[in-house]
Amino acid sequence: MKEYIRITTFSKDKKTVARISTEVIKEKYAASTHIDKVLSSYWWDGKVEDTQEYRLEIITRKDKEDIIVQTIKLIHDYDVPEIQLDIHETQNEDIKKWIDDIVNESNDITDKNNEL
């Protein structure tokens, strides 16, 4: 049985999350992405930061986790990007089929470092 996941990352730079989104969609590593603006609070360099960031959510299958994480790390503008993974449970079999129809079977990221 296939597992479906949501991978989430954040950046202050909208262009960064848009570029990650474009790449995972173009390569068919994901079926969909969502970008929205959020207020984030976190500790960094010994102090609390409150900042506007962009959240990118990526909907895909579990077998795409590694290639998407690699893609995020290659493109991301943060030294230590937060990358979250949640199980994406949907009861709609049509959505599962839609994801499966879109997401490719390849997990090859060879030479992506040079392209990105």
PyMOL commands that set and color helices and strands:
alter all, ss='L'
color gray80, all
select helices_A, chain A and resi 14-26+62-75+93-102+112-115
alter helices_A, ss='H'
color red, helices_A
select strands_A, chain A and resi 4-11+32-44+47-61+83-87
alter strands_A, ss='S'
color yellow, strands_A
deselect
rebuild
show_as cartoon
